[in-house]
Amino acid sequence: MKKCLIVGGGLAGLSAAVSLTKQNCHVQILEASPKFGGRAYSFIDEKSGDEIDNGQHLMLGCYYETLEFINCIGVTNLFNSQNKLEINFVTRNKIKHQLKATNLPYPLGLFFGLLNYEALSITDKIKIILLVTKLSFIDSEMYLNISVNEWLKGENQSRNCIKSFWEIIAIGALNSQIKDASAKMFIDILKVIFLNGSDASAMIIPKVGLSKAFVDPAVNFLVAHKSELSLSEKLQEISVTQNQATSVMTDKRIIIDFDAVILAIPSYALNKINKNNLIIENNRTDLTTSGILTLHLWLKQNNLKKPFYAFIDSPLHWVFNHGNFITTVTSSADDLIDRSKEELFSIVTTELQEYLNIKREDISDYQIIKEKRATFIPNKENLLKRPSAKTKLENVFLAGDWTNTGLPATIEGAIKSGNTAADKVQKYFSSF
């Protein structure tokens, strides 16, 4: 049985391990931290006893590799899936607008849903529908050098179209301001969302915390298949002979019993071990990043009816309803993330009152989570730097949402990268 050593126990590493395990490969995972999951994990809030996520994640029906992953580890029942797209938007004056696809066959259901979306004028609705119908004819490569904002304006999308529709999708999907992100990446994502049938744009939300939804079941699957899992073990050095990794040194031991290695670690972590450009060129890992700000707020009384809301033209982008507490998410939060706890709470409570009529006195407690290097910014420079799964070394491969998956840094991107690396490993094994 061939053996693969995987460094990194986030979703990229876990998905690679599950994929290889299914293909009768022995897997060993090393994780530097005391937990698996990477940035996708949950923990128990000490005061309330509630399980809260490091950062709320909203998935789509077009997350095909993610859906296959959760099916493989047996947790499909832990996710709520919409039958068709439904988003509840809120304006600063507390007006709620629903964007909901109708029951008509695709794509008519989506188009009629847009026509019923009251945050837009009829002219703006038609502009959006025309752009969606045009997507299949657009060569995204032509827009690598153009920002999302420039592209939308060039497509005659009004300021209200952008603020009340496109910007919310773009910032949520790309974790980047539309003035910074490349239109190429956004066009590619829009094609997947809007051109793959009505299920592709439907929202999917875990019923439980991320650890219970993804991490624990994956770990249980791997343990049941005799994989070796090690926590709090940090990679320090890779030894190379004749263009192959022959040993791996950690802070605890030297490992030589492997046939291939997958490095499923962040780009900045790879920089620390990629001495003399041994694995890939160093400039391929120097990606600029953007942060995500999450606040969990416990309410004395929760009168919200919907599972989540999208805020139009607000520093808060999404609010998720968990019953006795809510979660606010700000993507591309670099302008906010370094502010004090008190200042952030003040900003969030002001927005909650203006949008949902939730006052400061309605909040009994709160928890702030800052992920300063949450994702890479999908601008031209970063997109051109993203490395493939293959490295300079014959038996070493890369995984991670920052690698060249063709997707932004999402759960789907992480899981796809793990599957891609696993496929490369199997092709390598079949070559000898």
N, C-alpha and C positions, 0 to 999 in steps of 0.2 A: 504494500500500500504506500503510495506517495505521500509525502509529508510537506505541509505548508505552514510556515510560521507567519502569523499576522501580528503586526505591531500597531496597536490602536484598537480600542474596543468601543468606538462610537458606532453609529448606524452603518457607516461605510465598512468598517471592519467586521461587524456582526453579519451584515448581508453577504459579504465575501465568504465568511466562515460557513454560513448556512448553505450557500450555493455549492461550495466545495464539498461539504459534508454529504450533501445529496448525491454528489458524483463520486462517492466512495474514496474521499481523500481524508487523511488524518490531519486535523487542524490543532494548532496551538496558538492561543491569543495572549499577547502581553499588553497590559494596560497600565500606563504610568500612574493614573489616579486611583483612589480607593473605590471607584465605582465604574460600571460600564454605562454606555449611552452617550458619552461625549457631551455635546450641548443639548441633547434631547433626553432630559431626565426629569423626574419629579421627586419631591421630598415632602415630609410632614411638617407643617407649620406648628411650632411648639405651642403657641398660645391657643389656637383654635382646634388643633388636631386634624385639620383638613389637609388633604394631599394637594399640593400645588405644583405647577410646572415651572421649570427654569424659564421657559418662554412658551406662550400659547402657540400652537401650530394649527393652521387651517389647511386642509388638503382638498384636492379636487378629484373628480372622477377620472381625469386623465393621468393620475398618478399610477400608471399601470404596473410598474415594477414594485411600487410600494404595496399595492393591493395583492400582487402575487406573493410578496414577502409575508404579509400578515396572514394570508391564507395558508402558506406553508407552515408557519409556526402556530397555526390554529387559533387565531384570535379575531377572526372576522366579526364575531358577535360583540366585540368591544368597541365598535365604531358605529356612529349614526351617520347614515348616508341619505342625502336628499334624492328624491326621485328625479328632480329637475332643478335647474338653477333658481334659487330664491335668496335674495339679499335685501335686508331692511336698512335703508339709508336714513340718516337723520341730519337735519340742518341745524344751524345755530339757534334758530327760533323755535326749536322743538317740533318742527314738522317732520313727520315720518313719510318716506316714499318707498314703496315696495317695487323692486325689480324681480319679477317672477315669470318664468317661461310658462306658456300655456300648454294645454294637453294636445295641441295640434302636432302633426308629424314634424320632425326636424327638417329644415331649419325654421319652419313657419312658427313653431312654438316659441323659439327664441326671439324672432323678429316681432311677434305680437306682444311678447313680454316687454320688449324695449318700447314699443308704441304706447304701452300702458304705464310706462315709468314717468311719473308726473314731475320729477325734478328737472326734466328737460322740456324745451319747447318742441313742437312738432318738427320744426326745421332742424333742430339739433338731433332729434331722433333719426330723421332720415339720413343726416350726415353720418351718423354712427353706423346705421345699417348698410349704407353704401360702402363704407370702409371695410366692414366685416366681409361683405360679399366680394370685395376686391382682394382680400388677403391671399387667396390661393394663386393669384397672378403676380404677386410681389416677390421679387428675388431679394431676400433679406441681406445677402452679401453686399448689395449695392448701398446699404445704409449703415455699414460698420462705422463710418466716420461721422455719422449724424446722430445727434442726441434724440431721445424719445420726444422731447418737447419740440424740437425743430421738425421732426417728421410729422407729428400730429398737426402742427400749424401748417406745414406744407400740404397736408391732406384736407385743409379747410375745416379743421375741427375748431369750434369756437372755444372761448375761455370757459364757458359753462360746461361744454362737452368734456373738456379736459378735467376740470375741477370735480364735476359731479359723476364722472364715469371712468375715464381713462386713467387718471392719476391714482385713484384708489386701487385699481388693478395693478398698475405698474409698480407703485411703491411697495405694495404687499408682496408681489411676486419677485421683485428684483432687489428689495431692501436698498433702494437707491433713489435719489431725487431724479425726476425726469430730465432735468437739465444736465445730469452727469452720466446717466446710463445710455449705452448704445442702443439705437433703434433696432439694430439687427437682432439682439437678444429678445427684445420685446415682441418684435414681429414673429419670431420663431415660436414664442410662448403663446401668442394669440392664435396662431395657426393650430396649435395642439388643443387649445381650449375651445375654440369656436368652429373648427372644421372637422371634428371627430365625432359628431353626433351629440345628442342632447345629454347623454350621461357624462360626457367629458367635462362640462362646465358645472356639474352639480357639486355641492360642497360636502365634505366629509369631516366630521369632528370626533375625536376619541371620547368615549363615555367615561374613561378613567384617566389617571395621570399617565404621562409619557412612559414612565418606567414600567408600569403595569401593562400598558398597551403594546409597547415595542420591546423594551430591554429585557425584562424578566422572562417573557415567553421565549425570546431568542436564546437567552442564556440556558434556560431549561431544555430547549431543543438540542442545543450543542452538548450539554452535559449528558443527556440521554443517548447521544450518539458518540460518547466516549471522547469528546474533545477535551483538551487541556486548557484551562483558563487561569490566568495569573493576574492579580491586581497589585497595585503599588510597586510595579517593577518597571524601571525606566531604561529605555534603550540609550546606550552611550556610544557605541562604535560598531561599525560593520567592517569585517576584514574581507579582503578581496584577493583572489588568486585566479589568474587567467580569465579575467572579465566575469567572474562569478563570485557571489557572496559565499564564503566558506564558513564563517562563524559570526555570531552576534554576541557582543558583550553588553550586559545590562549592569545595573548597580548591585546585582545579587549573584550573577553567574555568567559563564560563557556557554552559549548554545551552539552546537554543531550538527545536531540531528534534525536536519531539514533538507528538502530538495528545492524549495522556492520560498521567497519572502514577499509578502505584501506589506507595504508601508502605508497604513491607513491613518495618517497623522496630518495635522494642520500644516500649511506651508511654512509657517514660522518655526514649527518644531523640526521640520525636515532641514531647514537651514542650519540648525545646530549640529547635525551629524553629516551633512553633505560637504565634507571637507575636500577642497581642491576640485570641486565640481565632479565628485566621484560618481554620483548617482544621476543627476541631471545638471544642466547649466543653472548656476545660482540665480541668474536673472529671471528664470522661469518660476521661481517661488516667491519673488518679491512683489506680492499683490497688495494693493491698497484695500483697506477694509472699511466696513461701516457697522455701526452698533444698533442694537435693538433695546428699547426700554420697556420693561413690563412692570405694571403695578397691580398687585392683588389687593382688593379693598373689601372689607367685611361690612355688610350693611345691617342696620338694626331691623329694617324691613325692606324687602326686595319686591318692588311692584313691576319689574320688567317682565314682559310676556314672551319675548323671542329669545332664541339661544344665542344670537349674536347680532351686533349692529355695526354698520360702517358709518363713520362720521365724514361729512362733506366739509372740506376746507377747515380742518382742525389739526392741531399737533397730535391729537389722539386719532389713530386710524381705525382701530377696531375695539369694541367692547364685547366681551364674552360673558354670558350669564351662567353661573354655576350654582344658583340657588341662594345660599346664604352669603356668598361672596361673588364679586365680579372681577374680571381681569381686563385691564386696558393695555393695548399694545401700540407702541410707536415704532415703526420701522424707520430706517435711515435717521437714527436719533442723535447724530453726532452733535447737533446744536444744543441738545438738552442733557446728554448723558453725564456730563461732568458737573452739573449743578447740584446743589445741596439737597438733602432729603426733604427739608422743609419747603424749599422752593419748588421742587418737583411736585410735592403733594398739593401745594397751592395752585399750580398750573392745572393739574389734573382735576381737582375739585371744581375749579372755575369752569372748565370745559364740561364736566359732568352736569353741573347745574344748568348751563346754558343749552345743552343738548337734550338731556334726559330728566331734568328737574331733580337730580340727586344732589342734595345740599351737603355741606361739610358736616353738619350736625347729624346727618343720617349715617355717617361712617363711624364705626366703632373702632376699627383698627386697619392698618395697611402694611404691606410688605413691598419693598422696591427691589427689583432685580435688574442689574445692568450687565448686558453682554456686549462689551466694548468692541470685540473683534468677531462679531457674529457671522458676517459673510463678506466675501469679496465684492467690490463694486464692479458691475459688468460694463465698464467703459472699454473703449477700443484698446487701450494699453493692456489692461488685464486680460481681455479676451484673447489677444494675440500671445500672451505669456502662458496661458493655461497649458500644462503638459498633458500628454497622453498617459495611458496606464503603463506603457513600456518605458523602461529607463535605459541607461547605458549598459547596465549589467544584465546578462542573459537571464538570470533567475530572480531578478528583483523587479517588482511591479508597484505601481502607485494606485491608491484609492483615496477618495475624499471629495466632498462637494465642490472643492476648488479646482479639481482636475477637469480636463476637457470633456465634459459629458454632453455638451450642447445645451445644458440646462443651467438656470441660476442656482445659487446655493440654497437648496431646499431639501426637505426629507427625501423627495423623489430623486434629486441629484445625488445625494449621499448614497442611497441604496443602489441606484443605477451604477455609480462608480464602483461599488463593491462587486456587483455582478460582472461588470466589465473586466475588472482585475481578475476575478475568479476564472472567467473564460480565457483570459490570456495565460493564466497559470496552466489550465488544462491543455491548451494548445502547446505550451512549452513541454509539458509532460509527454504529450503524444509524439514529440519530435525525437525521443530517444527511448 
